[in-house]
């Protein structure tokens, strides 16, 4: 073989192979970069998605169960009033119809006999042996999923669907005297929890094998599917920390990302043994990067081969420059385009003239506009009409600033879909300079459903507050009607009996037998006793001084009357100088009086106090009432209410009904203070 000079070897082998070698090196670099950068990012996102899915499903279950518990707690409050069973059943039926979760709602007496229930099912039947009654007597209780037993045949006979499994919520109820009278119980359909699970998972094509499972305390899967992991790994997950994702290998070597979140109803005494476990195979999470690597490998291999062949051809034209930098930039642009196109968030760029220059597939999916039609269009098509005038000014100020990136608005903006639907979006914006021109890029995430759920929760809380206000107003009206009836009917009748009896005594001969005279004297005493009892009942139902002379006079009479019965406890009233002659709205004075009465009764019964002080302060449009004692104090765990007692709960509901704030706290030195603060500017308008 003829020996080639070094220059000839360079021209014959090295230089022609240089494009192919360079392309191959770049391909390996891009493949490693995609695995390291994109793969790591997808792993982080997969872990976050698994954690968020578990937390979202657990939060939905928690809010749903807390809402159900609040609804039956309000229903149980009806036991404090003497209402016909038909009205009670109608309220239960309305509650059952308001949500698909309820299968059956019923109320029992103290022996477990169902007194009233939805659709009349099991009325007159004893459920004393059932856990829903046995556990519900001791406080609010939640029972995990179980097959229907007592309800199966009644539901079939009534023509209603029979659920495969039910969950229970039960709590004790008391009568008008505050004595236990039975249990209010409900059964929830397991299909309701399955529906929430499917809502969290979303469309099948977008899940990427993400699964959700509802698990009890023993690790038994109640709803959904258990991931394919060993029993020891499953137990370790359930015993480990909540929410933090972890990677676990199954028996086939497949890695799964798992996360657990407990179902803990907030702002509720209800407790559940449930947990939510979310799982996703790591291979499914990394599918986009594998697809990207296959594409890069195919196209890169073909490019390497073509460049190698072309290198031999162009070696004859050494004077013709070949721009490696241009090829490198083009390949980087392809990788960047692949990453942007596979992103789940919308990525939108605009040029200095405010026209769209980049609109990725996620943006097309979120806004409903085809990407090819949006390039070159103004940004106005994506904005509601009310935002279009101000938006260019916001963009101009950001472009003129020194910031490279920041959240848009307060981190959330409003967008407009092609079909007219208004979107809530989490958004950030950044800017770069290309060729002397600034390019603004926004990254947007669709959070419309989450915002809608938050608004629905807020609306539900407002409706619940309004329901409480109406219930207390109904109690007030019922008390007033009962007091009026006692005064105008029974009181008048007893008065007429007294007059008729006195007139009859004047007609009786003086020589009546002693036994007959004793019988007449006894009858007169009974009439006087009945009159006194009617007057006492009127004072308890509605103190007359409250309407006639106001809150201060009514409290003064209440304190003076109670002080005799509670000796040696000192009961004292203090009225601030600015509040001495002030009158507040009737419903405010009534609520404040009832809170003061309940607080004094609680202090006398439970505090073991030596002194109880009631203080009234305020002026027109504002009222401050406090009841303090020097007793044993109130433990922190009892601030929300004593188990089995609704004293503080009832006082708080009365305060909420008039737009006031109620605070109960134990003092460091001992004793308790119950305070109510009302202001006219914070009070709700009358319905």
Beta strands, then each sheet from edge to edge (+ up, - down):
strand 1: 102-108
strand 2: 114-117
strand 3: 141-146
strand 4: 166-174
strand 5: 180-189
strand 6: 211-215
strand 7: 221-224
strand 8: 246-249
strand 9: 255-262
strand 10: 275-281
strand 11: 346-350
strand 12: 356-359
strand 13: 405-416
strand 14: 422-434
strand 15: 437-446
strand 16: 570-575
strand 17: 611-619
strand 18: 622-629
strand 19: 661-666
strand 20: 672-679
sheet 1: 2+ 1- 5+ 4- 3+
sheet 2: 7+ 6- 10+ 9- 8+
sheet 3: 12+ 11- 15+ 14- 13+
sheet 4: 16+ 17+ 18- 20+ 19-
end
